[in-house]
Amino acid sequence: MVPFGIAGVQMNVSFTHDNLAAMEQRIASIAHRFPWVQLVMFSELSALGPDPAKAEPIPGPTENRFCEMAHRYGLWLLPGSIFEIDNGLMYNTASVINPLGQVVGRYRKMFPFRPYEVGVTSGSEFLVFDIPDIGRFGVSICYDMWFPETTRTLVSMGAEVILHPTMTDTIDRDVELPIARASAAINQCYMFDINGSGECGNGHSIIVGPSGYVIHQAGSSEEIMPVEINLERVRRERETGIRALGQPLKSFRDHQHDFAVYTDKFDHSYLNSLGPLTKAVRPGLVPAVSHVEIPVPAAAPIAAAVPAAPAIPAVPYDESLKSG
């Protein structure tokens, strides 16, 4: 057995002021109450909220503060995400920080929630990272989960756990819950889909195991969810099949199909007929465009960053991780 403790934090996220002090309070509480927890994760945009005007460079003051927290409490930390400004473009970016306070990777959301997540540029690189003697983890953000190619890619890169911060405060949260469960099952992995609550989230975070069973589903209020996972369970499921039945990863590996829908060879005329990506409006009103210029503040002075660890390359799964 390879046990590993993860605590998902579902907390009230404010739009008007930063939530950094509240986040540190919960990290301190987890470290004191649940010392077996080794990784803490928060919801999407939990630090500064979903206000694009609060975008800042990365490395920057917010990431540096999280590095200090990770080092102070000796925990792996995925503090949700923040809006990042880089060369005049804005991204929705999550940082992964190790217990030494070093950034081991950053992930930019590939599928901004268009046409509502206005002015956010899509990321282009996947992120997996290794926790020594434990296994490989992958990161995606919110709307990414609606595109199964993202999770399948992370798992094909060896991810055994998907850490998925989200910010959903809309009536489609009930749709996301079965997507999270299906993502875990068809990819034979753990899925931590952690949402915020209150002003910028309606809660109902969900943690799913590699057999598709729900380990925990939160309500709508604030909640700390410490869970011990066993990555040997993932490896066993992938060897013998989900609940000793289907083996979807091996079947995907061995398939003989060329999915032309992903190439220019496919007839995309139907998809093109769906029209532009715009917000729905009442008849007679002019549709809003999905991309507009969002003013962002000038870069603030950046405190000395905690030294970053070397980037972990996206490499095939290390066979040595299969050992007990």
C-alpha positions in Angstrom: 0.0 0.0 0.0 1.2 3.5 -0.9 -0.9 5.8 1.3 -1.0 9.5 0.7 -3.1 12.2 2.5 -4.9 14.9 0.5 -7.1 17.6 1.9 -9.5 19.5 -0.4 -10.6 22.8 1.0 -14.1 24.1 0.0 -14.2 27.6 1.4 -16.0 30.9 0.8 -14.3 32.8 -2.0 -14.8 36.6 -2.0 -15.0 38.6 -5.2 -14.2 41.9 -3.6 -11.1 41.1 -1.4 -8.3 38.6 -1.4 -8.7 35.3 0.5 -5.1 34.7 1.4 -5.4 35.0 5.2 -8.4 32.7 5.2 -6.5 30.1 3.1 -3.5 30.2 5.4 -5.8 29.8 8.4 -7.2 26.6 6.9 -3.7 25.3 6.0 -2.6 25.8 9.6 -5.7 24.0 10.9 -5.2 21.1 8.6 -1.5 20.8 9.5 -2.5 20.8 13.2 -5.6 18.6 13.1 -4.6 16.1 10.4 -0.8 15.7 10.5 -1.0 12.8 8.1 -2.2 15.1 5.3 0.6 15.7 2.8 -1.0 17.8 0.1 -3.6 20.6 0.4 -5.6 21.9 -2.5 -8.1 24.8 -3.0 -10.7 25.8 -5.6 -10.1 27.7 -8.8 -9.3 31.5 -8.3 -9.7 31.1 -4.6 -6.8 33.4 -3.7 -7.8 36.6 -5.4 -11.3 35.8 -6.7 -12.5 36.0 -10.3 -11.8 39.7 -10.8 -9.5 40.2 -13.9 -8.4 43.5 -12.5 -6.4 41.6 -9.9 -4.3 39.8 -12.4 -0.6 39.8 -11.6 2.7 38.3 -12.9 3.9 34.9 -12.0 6.3 34.6 -10.2 4.7 37.4 -8.1 3.6 38.3 -4.6 0.7 35.9 -4.3 2.7 32.9 -5.5 5.6 33.9 -3.3 3.3 34.0 -0.3 2.0 30.5 -1.1 5.6 29.3 -1.3 6.2 30.6 2.1 3.1 28.8 3.4 4.1 25.5 1.9 7.5 25.7 3.4 6.2 26.8 6.8 3.8 23.9 7.1 5.8 21.3 5.2 3.0 20.5 2.8 2.5 20.1 -1.0 0.2 22.9 -2.0 -2.1 23.5 -5.0 -3.6 26.9 -4.0 -6.3 26.9 -6.7 -5.4 29.4 -9.4 -5.0 33.2 -10.1 -5.3 35.3 -13.1 -1.8 35.7 -14.5 -0.7 38.6 -16.7 2.2 37.9 -19.1 3.3 40.0 -22.0 -0.1 41.7 -22.2 -2.0 38.4 -22.1 -4.1 37.0 -19.2 -4.1 33.3 -18.2 -5.9 31.4 -15.5 -2.9 29.7 -13.9 -2.3 27.2 -11.1 1.0 26.7 -9.3 2.1 23.4 -7.7 4.5 24.0 -4.7 6.5 21.3 -2.8 7.1 21.2 1.0 10.4 23.1 0.5 8.5 26.1 -0.9 9.7 25.4 -4.4 7.4 25.7 -7.5 7.6 22.4 -9.3 5.2 23.4 -12.1 2.6 25.8 -13.4 -0.5 25.1 -15.4 -2.5 27.5 -17.6 -6.1 26.5 -18.1 -6.6 25.2 -21.6 -10.3 25.8 -21.9 -11.4 29.1 -20.4 -15.2 29.2 -19.8 -16.1 31.0 -22.9 -18.0 33.2 -23.6 -18.2 34.0 -19.9 -14.5 33.9 -18.9 -13.8 37.0 -21.0 -10.3 38.0 -22.1 -8.5 34.9 -20.8 -6.0 33.2 -23.2 -5.9 29.4 -23.4 -2.8 27.6 -22.1 -1.0 25.1 -24.4 1.0 22.8 -22.1 -0.1 19.9 -19.8 1.3 19.5 -16.4 2.2 16.3 -14.6 4.5 16.1 -11.6 6.0 13.4 -9.4 5.8 13.1 -5.7 8.8 10.9 -4.7 7.9 7.4 -3.6 4.2 8.1 -4.2 3.3 8.5 -7.8 2.4 10.9 -10.6 -0.2 13.7 -10.4 -1.9 15.8 -13.1 -3.5 19.2 -12.9 -6.5 20.6 -14.9 -8.8 23.5 -14.1 -12.6 23.7 -14.1 -14.0 23.7 -17.7 -11.0 21.6 -18.9 -12.9 18.6 -17.4 -15.7 19.0 -20.0 -13.2 18.1 -22.7 -12.2 14.4 -22.0 -9.1 14.8 -24.2 -7.5 16.8 -21.4 -7.9 14.1 -18.7 -7.0 11.3 -21.1 -3.8 13.2 -22.0 -2.7 13.6 -18.4 -3.4 9.9 -17.7 -1.5 8.9 -20.8 1.4 10.8 -19.4 1.2 8.6 -16.3 -1.0 10.6 -14.0 -2.7 8.5 -11.3 -4.4 11.4 -9.5 -6.1 14.4 -11.2 -6.1 17.5 -9.1 -8.9 19.6 -10.5 -9.7 23.0 -8.8 -13.0 24.5 -10.1 -15.1 27.6 -9.5 -18.8 26.8 -10.3 -21.5 29.0 -8.9 -24.0 28.2 -11.6 -26.9 25.8 -12.0 -24.8 23.3 -14.0 -22.9 21.9 -11.0 -25.2 18.9 -11.1 -23.9 18.1 -14.6 -20.2 18.4 -13.5 -20.6 15.8 -10.7 -21.2 12.9 -13.1 -18.5 14.2 -15.4 -16.0 14.0 -12.5 -17.1 10.5 -11.7 -17.0 9.3 -15.3 -13.5 10.9 -15.7 -12.2 8.9 -12.8 -13.8 5.7 -14.0 -12.8 5.8 -17.7 -9.3 6.9 -16.8 -8.9 4.6 -13.8 -7.6 7.3 -11.6 -8.4 9.4 -8.5 -10.3 12.6 -9.2 -10.3 15.5 -6.8 -12.8 18.1 -8.1 -12.7 20.9 -5.5 -15.1 23.8 -5.8 -15.5 27.0 -3.7 -18.6 28.1 -1.8 -20.4 31.3 -0.8 -20.0 34.3 -3.1 -18.0 32.5 -5.8 -19.0 28.9 -5.7 -21.9 26.6 -4.8 -19.8 23.9 -3.3 -20.6 20.2 -3.9 -16.9 19.2 -4.3 -16.5 15.6 -5.2 -13.7 13.1 -4.7 -13.8 9.9 -6.7 -11.7 6.7 -6.7 -10.4 4.7 -9.6 -13.3 2.3 -9.5 -15.7 5.1 -10.1 -17.0 5.0 -6.5 -17.6 8.4 -4.8 -15.3 8.7 -1.8 -16.9 12.0 -0.6 -19.3 14.6 -1.9 -19.5 17.8 0.0 -22.6 19.9 0.6 -22.9 23.6 -0.2 -21.2 25.1 2.9 -17.6 25.4 3.8 -15.8 22.1 4.4 -12.4 20.6 4.8 -12.1 17.1 3.2 -9.1 15.1 4.4 -8.8 11.8 2.5 -6.2 9.1 2.4 -5.7 7.5 -1.0 -3.9 4.4 -2.0 -2.1 4.6 -5.4 -1.6 0.8 -5.4 -5.4 0.7 -6.0 -4.9 2.7 -9.2 -2.2 0.3 -10.3 -4.3 -2.7 -9.5 -7.3 -1.3 -11.3 -5.2 -0.6 -14.4 -3.7 -4.1 -14.3 -6.9 -6.1 -13.8 -9.7 -3.7 -14.9 -12.1 -1.4 -13.2 -13.8 -3.5 -10.5 -11.9 -6.4 -12.2 -13.9 -5.8 -15.4 -13.2 -3.3 -18.3 -9.7 -2.2 -18.9 -10.2 1.2 -20.8 -6.7 2.4 -20.7 -5.3 -0.7 -22.3 -8.1 -0.7 -24.8 -7.3 2.9 -25.7 -3.6 2.0 -26.0 -4.4 -0.9 -28.3 -7.0 0.8 -30.5 -6.6 0.6 -34.3 -8.6 3.7 -35.1 -7.6 7.0 -36.6 -9.9 9.6 -35.0 -10.3 11.9 -38.0 -12.4 14.4 -36.1 -9.1 15.7 -34.7 -7.6 16.3 -38.1 -8.3 18.6 -41.1 -9.4 15.5 -43.0 -12.7 15.5 -41.1 -15.7 17.3 -42.5 -16.3 20.0 -39.9 -19.1 21.7 -41.7 -21.7 20.8 -39.1 -19.6 22.2 -36.2 -18.9 25.3 -38.3 -22.7 25.7 -38.8 -23.2 26.2 -35.1 -22.3 29.9 -35.3 -19.9 32.1 -33.3 -19.1 31.5 -29.6 -21.2 34.3 -28.0 -23.4 34.8 -25.0 -27.1 34.1 -25.6 -29.2 37.2 -25.5 -32.9 38.1 -25.6 -34.3 38.6 -29.1 -33.6 42.1 -30.5 -30.4 42.6 -28.5 -26.9 42.5 -30.0 -24.9 39.4 -28.9 -21.8 40.1 -26.8 -18.5 39.1 -28.2 -16.5 36.4 -26.4 -13.2 38.3 -26.4 -12.8 41.9 -25.3 -9.8 43.8 -24.0 -9.7 43.7 -20.2 -7.6 46.4 -18.5 -5.0 44.9 -16.1 -2.9 46.7 -13.5 0.7 47.5 -14.1 3.0 44.9 -12.7 3.6 45.5 -9.0 7.1 45.1 -7.6 7.8 41.4 -7.1 9.3 40.2 -3.8 12.3 37.8 -4.0 10.9 34.6 -5.3 11.5 31.3 -3.6 13.9 29.3 -5.8 12.0 27.1 -8.2 12.9 23.4 -8.6 13.9 22.2 -12.0 10.9 21.6 -14.3 9.6 18.1 -14.4 9.4 16.9 -18.0 6.2 15.3 -19.4 7.6 11.8 -19.7 6.0 8.4 -20.0 5.0 6.7 -16.8 8.0 5.5 -14.8 7.8 1.7 -14.4 9.5 1.9 -11.0 6.5 3.6 -9.6 4.6 0.3 -9.9 6.6 -1.2 -7.1 5.0 -1.4 -3.7 
